[in-house]
Every structure is written in structure tokens, then in C-alpha cells.
Amino acid sequence: MKIISKDQATRFKNSESCIAIEYPIGDKDVNGAIIKLTGRYPDKGRVVNLKCKELAYVIEGSGRITIEGQDSNLKEGDVVLIEPGEKYFWDWVLTIFVSCTPDWYPEQHKEVE
């Protein structure tokens, strides 16, 4: 068992509209982070995870995710699964918990048009 306290979390500013708070569990198979969105992420274009499957749970707020050109509105309590290779972007004001498998790492996350 592993327990990571809030004090152990690391804060990253991915963009002006995207703050990530990562919980370093040290497991190559899975990870977890709180993401706070206050606008569009990425600012333009889309992003893609080449290796990681991403599961996001909306803690609060509402917004939209566009995956492979398909818009989906999200609200508190909703879950979205993003498969590796799917190009997407987020919009609006949301706080989400995201878990990735395998453990998310920046080299497999790319910005694309």
C-alpha cells in the first residue's frame, strides 16, 4: 500500500490555463493528479498521449472535451476515458482527477495541430 499526502504533491504549470498537482506514487503502471483548468488546454491545437490511457473524473465545474473532433460536455461526477493516440483538447473551467496507465511521462505527451 502507498499513501501520498497532499504535502508530498508536486505542482506544475502546464500553461496559463492548466495547473497539474501530481501525487508521486512511484509506480510505473499507474499515476494520479489533480488538474485545474481555467480555459482552453492546450491554448491551440490538440494534445495526444502516445502510450498512456487517461481516465478523468470531474470533481467540480463544467466544461467540454473534444476528442478526435467529437465534442462532449462534462459536469461534476462525469468520467471520460482517453485512449492512447486520441487527439484532444479541454475547454472551460474544470477541476478533474486524472489517472494514467502506464504512469504518465512527458516524452509520450505531444502537442499536435
C-alpha positions as YAML, in Angstrom:
chain: A
units: angstrom
residues:
- id: 1
  name: MET
  ca: [0.00, 0.00, 0.00]
- id: 2
  name: LYS
  ca: [1.12, 3.56, -0.69]
- id: 3
  name: ILE
  ca: [-0.37, 6.74, 0.72]
- id: 4
  name: ILE
  ca: [0.71, 10.10, -0.65]
- id: 5
  name: SER
  ca: [-0.26, 13.17, 1.38]
- id: 6
  name: LYS
  ca: [-1.23, 16.49, -0.16]
- id: 7
  name: ASP
  ca: [2.04, 17.92, 1.23]
- id: 8
  name: GLN
  ca: [4.02, 15.48, -0.95]
- id: 9
  name: ALA
  ca: [2.29, 16.54, -4.18]
- id: 10
  name: THR
  ca: [4.19, 18.50, -6.83]
- id: 11
  name: ARG
  ca: [2.60, 21.46, -8.63]
- id: 12
  name: PHE
  ca: [3.26, 22.10, -12.34]
- id: 13
  name: LYS
  ca: [2.02, 24.95, -14.52]
- id: 14
  name: ASN
  ca: [1.42, 23.36, -17.94]
- id: 15
  name: SER
  ca: [0.03, 26.62, -19.40]
- id: 16
  name: GLU
  ca: [-1.75, 29.80, -18.28]
- id: 17
  name: SER
  ca: [-4.99, 27.80, -18.09]
- id: 18
  name: CYS
  ca: [-3.72, 24.42, -16.79]
- id: 19
  name: ILE
  ca: [-2.26, 23.62, -13.37]
- id: 20
  name: ALA
  ca: [-1.36, 20.00, -12.51]
- id: 21
  name: ILE
  ca: [-0.85, 18.71, -8.98]
- id: 22
  name: GLU
  ca: [0.89, 15.32, -9.22]
- id: 23
  name: TYR
  ca: [0.97, 12.73, -6.47]
- id: 24
  name: PRO
  ca: [4.30, 10.85, -6.79]
- id: 25
  name: ILE
  ca: [3.33, 7.25, -6.01]
- id: 26
  name: GLY
  ca: [6.44, 5.82, -7.68]
- id: 27
  name: ASP
  ca: [4.56, 3.18, -9.66]
- id: 28
  name: LYS
  ca: [5.33, 2.70, -13.37]
- id: 29
  name: ASP
  ca: [1.89, 1.16, -14.02]
- id: 30
  name: VAL
  ca: [-0.39, 4.00, -12.83]
- id: 31
  name: ASN
  ca: [-0.35, 7.58, -11.55]
- id: 32
  name: GLY
  ca: [-2.73, 10.24, -10.28]
- id: 33
  name: ALA
  ca: [-3.03, 14.02, -10.49]
- id: 34
  name: ILE
  ca: [-5.48, 16.83, -9.88]
- id: 35
  name: ILE
  ca: [-5.78, 19.12, -12.92]
- id: 36
  name: LYS
  ca: [-7.25, 22.62, -12.62]
- id: 37
  name: LEU
  ca: [-8.39, 24.10, -15.93]
- id: 38
  name: THR
  ca: [-9.42, 27.74, -16.33]
- id: 39
  name: GLY
  ca: [-9.78, 27.90, -20.10]
- id: 40
  name: ARG
  ca: [-8.63, 26.00, -23.16]
- id: 41
  name: TYR
  ca: [-5.83, 23.44, -22.90]
- id: 42
  name: PRO
  ca: [-3.78, 23.37, -24.95]
- id: 43
  name: ASP
  ca: [-4.07, 27.04, -25.92]
- id: 44
  name: LYS
  ca: [-4.28, 25.99, -29.58]
- id: 45
  name: GLY
  ca: [-4.27, 22.71, -31.46]
- id: 46
  name: ARG
  ca: [-4.64, 19.43, -29.60]
- id: 47
  name: VAL
  ca: [-2.59, 17.07, -27.44]
- id: 48
  name: VAL
  ca: [-2.10, 13.31, -27.66]
- id: 49
  name: ASN
  ca: [-0.75, 10.66, -25.32]
- id: 50
  name: LEU
  ca: [1.24, 8.20, -27.40]
- id: 51
  name: LYS
  ca: [1.45, 5.47, -24.72]
- id: 52
  name: CYS
  ca: [-0.83, 6.36, -21.79]
- id: 53
  name: LYS
  ca: [-4.53, 5.69, -21.34]
- id: 54
  name: GLU
  ca: [-6.05, 8.60, -19.38]
- id: 55
  name: LEU
  ca: [-9.12, 8.39, -17.14]
- id: 56
  name: ALA
  ca: [-10.51, 11.75, -15.92]
- id: 57
  name: TYR
  ca: [-13.18, 12.29, -13.24]
- id: 58
  name: VAL
  ca: [-14.77, 15.76, -12.97]
- id: 59
  name: ILE
  ca: [-14.53, 16.88, -9.33]
- id: 60
  name: GLU
  ca: [-16.11, 20.28, -9.89]
- id: 61
  name: GLY
  ca: [-17.08, 22.70, -12.62]
- id: 62
  name: SER
  ca: [-18.26, 22.04, -16.13]
- id: 63
  name: GLY
  ca: [-16.63, 22.06, -19.49]
- id: 64
  name: ARG
  ca: [-16.09, 20.40, -22.78]
- id: 65
  name: ILE
  ca: [-13.59, 17.95, -24.15]
- id: 66
  name: THR
  ca: [-13.13, 17.47, -27.87]
- id: 67
  name: ILE
  ca: [-11.66, 14.08, -28.79]
- id: 68
  name: GLU
  ca: [-10.94, 13.33, -32.45]
- id: 69
  name: GLY
  ca: [-13.32, 16.15, -33.45]
- id: 70
  name: GLN
  ca: [-16.21, 14.92, -31.26]
- id: 71
  name: ASP
  ca: [-17.38, 17.46, -28.62]
- id: 72
  name: SER
  ca: [-18.62, 16.16, -25.27]
- id: 73
  name: ASN
  ca: [-19.94, 18.34, -22.45]
- id: 74
  name: LEU
  ca: [-18.81, 17.35, -18.97]
- id: 75
  name: LYS
  ca: [-20.05, 18.23, -15.50]
- id: 76
  name: GLU
  ca: [-19.33, 17.27, -11.91]
- id: 77
  name: GLY
  ca: [-19.40, 13.48, -11.46]
- id: 78
  name: ASP
  ca: [-18.73, 12.62, -15.12]
- id: 79
  name: VAL
  ca: [-15.86, 10.39, -16.26]
- id: 80
  name: VAL
  ca: [-14.07, 10.38, -19.61]
- id: 81
  name: LEU
  ca: [-11.59, 7.78, -20.91]
- id: 82
  name: ILE
  ca: [-8.99, 8.94, -23.45]
- id: 83
  name: GLU
  ca: [-7.25, 6.14, -25.31]
- id: 84
  name: PRO
  ca: [-3.60, 6.35, -26.45]
- id: 85
  name: GLY
  ca: [-3.36, 8.05, -29.84]
- id: 86
  name: GLU
  ca: [-6.61, 10.05, -29.48]
- id: 87
  name: LYS
  ca: [-6.07, 13.77, -30.14]
- id: 88
  name: TYR
  ca: [-7.99, 16.06, -27.78]
- id: 89
  name: PHE
  ca: [-8.35, 19.42, -26.05]
- id: 90
  name: TRP
  ca: [-10.18, 20.65, -22.92]
- id: 91
  name: ASP
  ca: [-12.18, 23.89, -22.55]
- id: 92
  name: TRP
  ca: [-13.99, 25.79, -19.76]
- id: 93
  name: VAL
  ca: [-13.48, 25.71, -16.00]
- id: 94
  name: LEU
  ca: [-12.96, 22.25, -14.51]
- id: 95
  name: THR
  ca: [-11.16, 20.52, -11.67]
- id: 96
  name: ILE
  ca: [-10.51, 16.89, -12.56]
- id: 97
  name: PHE
  ca: [-8.75, 13.90, -11.07]
- id: 98
  name: VAL
  ca: [-6.73, 12.11, -13.76]
- id: 99
  name: SER
  ca: [-5.19, 8.67, -13.57]
- id: 100
  name: CYS
  ca: [-2.98, 7.34, -16.37]
- id: 101
  name: THR
  ca: [-1.75, 3.88, -17.18]
- id: 102
  name: PRO
  ca: [1.08, 3.35, -17.62]
- id: 103
  name: ASP
  ca: [2.40, 6.13, -15.40]
- id: 104
  name: TRP
  ca: [2.18, 9.43, -17.36]
- id: 105
  name: TYR
  ca: [5.52, 10.83, -18.54]
- id: 106
  name: PRO
  ca: [6.12, 13.98, -20.63]
- id: 107
  name: GLU
  ca: [8.01, 12.34, -23.51]
- id: 108
  name: GLN
  ca: [4.87, 10.48, -24.63]
- id: 109
  name: HIS
  ca: [2.62, 13.60, -24.45]
- id: 110
  name: LYS
  ca: [2.73, 15.74, -27.61]
- id: 111
  name: GLU
  ca: [1.05, 18.91, -28.86]
- id: 112
  name: VAL
  ca: [-0.32, 18.49, -32.40]
- id: 113
  name: GLU
  ca: [-2.42, 20.57, -34.79]
...
